[in-house]
Amino acid sequence: MGQTIAEKIVSRHAGRQVMANEIAIVAVDGAMATDATAPLAITAFREMGGVRLWDPSRVVLVIDHAAPAPNEQVGNLHTLMRAFGREMGCVLYDVGEGICHQLMVEYGHVRPGQLILGADSHTPTYGALGAFAMGVGSTDLAAAWLTGQTWLKTPASIKIVLSGQLRPGVSAKDIILFLVKQLGTDGARYQAIEFTGTAIRELSLASRMTLANMTAEMGALTAFVDLQGLELPYQFDVVQPDPDAVYSTVYSFQVDDLRPQVAIPPAPSNVVPVDEVAGTPIQMAFIGSCTNSRLEDLHAAAAVLRGRKLAPGVRLIIAPASKQVMMMALRDGTMAALLEAGASFITAGCGPCVGTHQGIPGDDENVITSTNRNFRGRMGNPRANIYLAAPAVVAASALRGVITDPADVL
Amino acid sequence: MTVFRGIAHVYGDNIDTDRIIPGKYTKTLDVQTLAAHALEDLDPAFASRVRLGDILVAGHYFGAGSSREQAALAIKAAGISVVIARSFAGIFYRNAINIGLPLVEAPDHAILNGHQVWVDLGQGLVIDETAGCIYRATKMPPVMVAILRAGGLVNYLRQYGSYEAADRV
């Protein structure tokens, strides 16, 4: 019987043929933790009797969730991580380097066909590179630090075929918001998703990361974006599904007529075309997060805002995905255009997406954001309302002061 | 311990980890701080009302969203003995077992708030004693049963040293 991508990668890492729903002990190729999850993992690792990491070169720590530290408590957790990183000799990206998932890809800590654990729920982002990447909690990660292994139930797979070509001004974020609505918040619960089809071929690596990233919002364990059309600065083998691989469901969508999408509070699956919520007043706008804060996202915002000014009473906060992204945006004039329009830049990192610092909305405020979750309280205030959209929609809304289709202002 | 008896605190579907423990409270190693804010944005009275041994009951897809293990820790530190739901999100499910918080997936349960509930993990049974209803639980993978029996993943690995060694036992 043929195998899906997930079955092939799990089999390779288990050292035997494994099919969906089988439990397997697998070798891991990398383990990533952030300041939200590493401190608990360090505690668990010590309690397990851990003295050294199974392979320090494959362990990555990133200080991005509350960076720079907003208070002494978080400051001390960062100190704990740095001390652990020095002691163990592992890789550590400190304040301002950027968002964990961006750095894992930028610095080549993940390659096609690998099996990676990340102590963050958006770890499936690496599916943009064809890796089996799953989010785990701190103790599971600590166990991988100790043993170089984890256990998993091999997931069944869903195939999503995307054909056609996106209209100008419509992006991968609009595709994935549309899909989260179609499948629902647990529509892919504990499954792998394979994205394929002609619409994928046109997408940049950044856009593919956006697509894989929000499979977490459908409950997926992991995701794979077909590597066709993707150029990488190194040689790689493509793990292809067998023609007779078995899928739990196959979905096919045409993207040609897709309009910009908006997820209205309080669930990422409450998605409507932008015109259904156009005119809703917003007070805060945010472009950031592992979903949408790469150079092409800043370009999309600048295309809307260059030579213009934000609407009175609207603040636009931007947290680039990484220092490298910020440098590129600085060098090509994107940052200047956005600053002149009235935007504020904050340290590369997760910023206000996770509600810890650097832009917590006030009561009854409406926020439009390029992030991934609009749960109540997500951005730090349960009385604020969070709308999720693509960077172009966020920028157009910040320009008008109300939720706006970018086509109306471009 | 595989048998629990306690008062049910019942909530609905899609309770995400941000509502179990908001991100702003997760940056700590102190579980009592987590317990003090458990379910704060869902039910502000929960932390003060919950008693040691009580049972948390939810609908579909409990624990959606973030990988924060603090969500499971907050519930456990608040005194909850076992969580029953119609279904769980994958990462939350693993996290709870890993820290030694028992979970029961009972797809058909209709337990009501305040009812006395009896759970037998070994038998895979959930009983709403007040209503006189019995529900069957989904079977847990053997590796999880072993981790839970050890009291969590830390003890499991202290005991066996590796997954492979444990698998041979």
Interface residues (C-beta under 8 A of the other chain):
Chain A: I23 I25 D35 A36 T37 P39 L40 T43 A44 E47 M48 G49 H65 A66 Q73 V74 L77 G118 A119 D120 S121 T123 G135 V136 G137 S138 T139 D140 A142 A143 L146 T147 Q149 T150 W151 K153 T185 D186 R189 Y190 A216 G219 L221 A267 V354 G355 T356 I360 R373 F375 R376 G377 R378 G380 P382
Chain B: N14 D16 D18 R19 P22 G23 K24 T26 K27 T28 L29 D41 H60 Y61 A64 G65 S66 S67 R68 E69 Q70 A72 L73 S87 A89 G90 I91 R94 N95 N98 I99 P141 P142 V143 G152 L153 V154 L157 R158 S162 Y163 E164 D167
